[in-house]
Amino acid sequence: MSKREFSIPKIDDPTRNPDGTLKSREEYERAIREQHARPSVTQGFARSSTELTEDFARREYREPTAEDIARREQMKRPPPRAPSPKGSVGTISGTLLRHRARVAELERIRQEQLAFYAMLEQRYGAVKGDDHSYLVAMERYEYDKEKEKKQKEKRDAGTMVPFQSTDEVEAIIRGMDDEVRQRLHNATLARQRADAHLRAYEREKARKEEEEIERLRREAERIREEAERLRREHQARMEYERARREQEYREYLERERQRRQREYEEEQFYQRQRQQQRQQQQHQYHSDQHRGRGAAAAAAHNRAPSPRSDEPEDPQKAFARRFPLPETRQQAFAVLNIPQSATEQQIKKAYRHGALVLHPDKNPGNEMESTIRYQQLQEAFNILNPQKGGNRRYNRRRHRKTKKTHRHTKHHRKTHRGRKCRCKTRRY
């Protein structure tokens, strides 16, 4: 044998011998028992026979027996072909035969079911399309079947004789004795009782069905009432929320009106003070002129006061001075009336709420103030909103080249009272 043809047999396969032959049933069971109950090799090889020696013993060549040769020949034979159906030409597979037999069995069962349904319709009055009528017919069929079964048992036992006709029944009854008549009477009573039980069962069943229908109707009515109650509660809750929001909006408008009234009164007070100050200055000027400071001083001050100082301030300029545009993020947060730790969503929400309230279209009769305040609100939102370039604008205003000096601060506090400086001179 060459090296290429030599192969080590699979000794772990319990169904084959080391030389590749199939084992018998007894050898296979013995191999399984040895495989599951194989003793381990102890230290020092104390046993006379170890696994190694047993392995070598299993590898020894053994001549095949007649049973092995017969088993091999049987395994080499092809499987028997399925017989072809009688009367057809050619062969057919066993799978197709089984399929045809299964289809034929299903068709037979279907025909039996159709015949059964036709019997229910003909004998018990079942109606096509009415499942309840079929159920009632099947119950009556089962009852008749059980009744026939009991009668058959009685006939087999000899306690009841099947009668063929009414004449025979009358003739037999006439010739019966009292015991047979009593037995027939008892059977008649039993049949009447059975019919009465059946009618009572049907009445009880109908009563239970009506009770179930009534229960389901009450349950449906309760569910409808619960749904209606929940709908009314939801509607009342929504109405309450709407009334609450309207009340809050009216309170907010009232607070805004009072605030505008206070600011208007403060502005009027400030204008009156300015008017009184100008009148005092004019009075002082005329007093000095009449005291006789000289012709040169009188000529120098003989100029009429500026009409701009005497005229009242323009309302638009007054509103612009009262509501200056914010320049820093701190002022922008103050305009939106939110803390400096507010998130982007809170900033947008405050801006939308303010825009809805301060828009000129929402304030008929007060368009000038609402326009100035709406511009102030828009400027604050542009500063705080990064998408509008607020950070760049804020940085540009913060790090501008013009430096505020102490003189500018003093002028700002004295002349503009803390408001934004709108002077056109470059010194400030």
Helices and strands as residue ranges (DSSP letters): H 25-36, H 51-58, H 66-76, H 94-124, H 131-157, H 166-175, H 178-290, H 295-300, H 307-310, H 315-322, H 329-336, H 344-358, G 360-362, H 367-384, G 386-388, H 390-398, H 406-415
